[in-house]
């Protein structure tokens, strides 16, 4: 018998399909509104990883026919200047979505800046109002990476209903909102983290195992129940000194886990493209809400 190999959950292909659908939607809606949807991305400083993410987002906007209002600000930008820019974008009728690219330089308080964004333009879904809507299962803007995970599961008909889901990681960006979304989709959810006793045993219970901690290769084959769905949210840049190159890896030991799991996301090409796709979907959702469109 040939060795078992998990099927790939191809986020890149699904994101491209989602972008094609959004481009069609925008083409139909734009004549009714008189303008395209608009997304403002604020980046402070010159973190190379952030710059690459922002470039991807701006390119994706262009591709679907969305207006992009990029603000690339110097590292020494003050809290007051950034707060003032957010207020002007809150009031700008051309802007449907505002995103502050994290991490920010150390002298800036990210929390108060995120709170300054109008919740109805908070396309990252991180404002307390939107997190509250998620807790209450009310319609609202959902955090992009968790929403991308749910969409990928649905697309492959791996619905979480009735399943045991384990989320390793409890950040406000991924772990907590994803646990709530899985709960909303009728999964039985465990949130585990670096302080959990016997993480491997907890992980092995999972029908759906999500790794979102930012630690390369943390999840090994011993942590995975045979046939489980393994979602790798980690994006870690590691260096190979032998060939003087760096490359991206996830939180899952892909080669080893692929021999055990039923389904697995690659890094790159799994959740990363879905995050950008959900950001665009959130912007279009906000555009439709603000213009009374279905």
N, C-alpha and C positions, 0 to 999 in steps of 0.2 A: 504493500500500500504506500502511495506517496505521502510524504509528511504533511501534517495539517498546517494550513496557512490561513490566518484570519482574513476576512474580506475587508477591503478598504472603504472607509467612509470618506468620500471625495468631496471635501468642502469647496475646493477650487471650482469644480464643475458645477456644483449647485449654486455657488455665488455668481457665476457667469450667467446661469439661467435666470436667477433673480434679477440681475442687472438688466437683462434683455426685457424682462417683463416690466420693470420700472421705467425703462426708456419708452416703451409703448404707452404706459400710463401717463407719463409726463407729456408726451406728444398730444394725447387726447385732452388732458386737463389744461394745458397752457393757454389755449385760445379762450377758455372760460374765465380764467383768472387774469389773463393779460400779462403774465410773467411766469418764469419757471420757478420751481422751489429753490430756496437759497440756503446754503450751509456756510457758516462762519467757523473756521478752525483757528484757534489762537495757540501759537507756539512761542515760548519764551526761551531764548538762549539757543545753543547749537549742539544739543545732545544728538549724536549721529543716528541712534536708533529712533528717536522721536522724529527726526527729519525724514527718515525713510518712511515711517508710518504716515506722516502728514502728506508726503508726496503721493503715496498710494491712495489716500483718501481724496486728494484733489484730482488725481487722474481719474478715479472712479466717478467723481462728480461730473467731470467733463464727458465721460463715456455715456452717461445716462441723460445728458442734457440738463444738468442741474447747475445753477449759478454758484460759484465758489468764491467766498469772501475770505481769503487767507490773510491772517495777520501774523507775520513772522517778526517777533519783537526782540530787541537786544537783551542780553542776560541781565543787564542792570535796570531793566524796567521796574518801576516801583509798584507796590500794592495799590496805591491810589490811582495810578495811571491805568492799571489793568482793570480795576473796579469801574473806572469811568468808561473805559472801552466797552465793557460788558453791558453797562447801562445804556450806552448809545446803540448797541446791537439789539438789546431788548426792545428798544423803541423803533428800530429800523423795519419798516413794513416789508422790505425785500428779503429779510432774513427769517427763515422758519426754524432753523436749528443752530445752536451754539455749542461748540465743544472746546474745552480747554485741554490741550494735550498734556498729559501727566507723564513723568514727574516734572514739577516746576523747580526752578533754582531754590536753594535752601532758605533764602531771605523772604520768600513769598509764602503766605498761608493759603494753601490750596482749598481748605475746607470753606473758609468764608467766601472765597471767589466762586466756588461751585454753588454756594447758597445764594449768591447774587444773581445767578442766571434765572430768568423767568422759567418756572417749571414747565410751561407749555412749549418752551424752546429747548428744553434740556434733553437733547437727543442722545446723551450718554446714559440717561435714566438714573442719575446719581443724586438728584435733589431729594431731600427728605419727603417732599410731597409725592414724588413719583415712587419712591420706595414704600411709602405708606399706601399708595394705591395698589402696589403689588401685594403687600401684606393682606389687603382687604379684597384681593381678586377683582379690583375695579379696572376699567380700561385706563390706559395711560402709557407713557413712554417707558419702555423696558430697557434695562442695561444690555448693551449690544452683544458682548461675548456670551453671557448666559442665554440670551434669545437665540443666538446663532447655534448653540448646542442643541436647544430644543427643536429648532427648525431642521437641523441635520437628522436628528432622531426620527422626526415625523416623516421626512422625505424618504427615508429608508424603511419606513413602516416598522420602526422599533419603538413604538409608543411606550412611555414609562408606566402606564396604568397597571397597577397591581404588582409592579416589579420592586425589588429591593435596590435602592440607589444609594451609593456611598460617594459623597463629595469630600475629597481631601483638600482642605484649604477653606479659610473662613473670611477672606477679604471681602470688603464692601463692593469691590469691583466685580468679583466672580463668585466666590464660594457661597456667601449668604444669599444674594439674589437668585443664584442657580438652584440652591436648595429649595427656596420658596416656589420657584417656577416648576420644579419637579413635583413638589407637593401639590401644586395647583393642577398638575397633569395626573394626579392620583397615584404617584409612586409612594412607597414607604421610604423615608429619607433619613440617612445618618450623616451628620457632618463630623468629619474627623480632621485632625490637624497634628502639628508637630508634637504637641503635648499629650496626645492620646496614647493610652497604654496599649501596647501590642497592635500597632497599626496594621501589620500584615494580616492578622486574624480578622480584624474589622473589614479590611479591603476584600478578603476572600469570600465574604458573605454576598458581595454585590453582583446583581445581574447587570447593573449599569455602574461602572466605576469611572469617576471623573477625577483626574489629577490636576490640581491648580495651585501649586505651591512655589514654583520657580526653583526647583532643585533637580538638576539633570540626572536622569536615570533612576530616580527614587523608586518608581514602581517596577519591581522585577517579576519574573514569571511566577515565583512562589506566592505573590500577592494576589494572583488572578484566578478566579473560579473558571474552570474550563467552559468555553462557549460564551463568556461574558462580553458585553459591549464595553470597550475601553476608550474613553474620551480624554485626549491629552491636550490640556489647555496651556501647558508650559511652553514658553519660548525662551530658550537659554542659548546665548552665544558662547561657544567653547572654542579654544584655540588648539590647533594641532601644530606643536612646535617643530615636529619632524619635517613638515612640508611648509611651515610658515604660513598657515592659512587658518581662518576661523570659519565655523559653520554653525547652523542652528540645530539644536536638539530639543526634545520635549522633556517632560518629567517622567516619561515612561521609557524603559529599556525596550525600544521598538522591536528589535530583532528577536529577543528572547520571548517577549509577550505575544508576538504575532503567531508563535507556535502553539499558544494556549487559548487565546481569545477567539470569540466568534467574529467580532467586528472590531476595527481599530481605526483611529484617525492618525494620519501621518503628520509629521512636523518637518518642514513647512507643508502647506497645502491642505490642512484640515480645518481647524477652528479659526485661524488667522483671517482667511478670505471671508468667512462667514461673519466675522465681527464687522468688517467694512460693509458687507451687504446689508446687515441689520441697521447700521448707521444711516445708510441711504434710505432704507425702508422707513426708519423712524422720522427722517426729515420729510419724506413724502406724506407720511401719516399726519404729521404736525401741519403741513401745508394744506392738506385736505380739511382737517379740523378747523383751522383758522379761516378757511374760506367757505365753510359750510357745505363741503362736497362729500359725497359717499365714497 
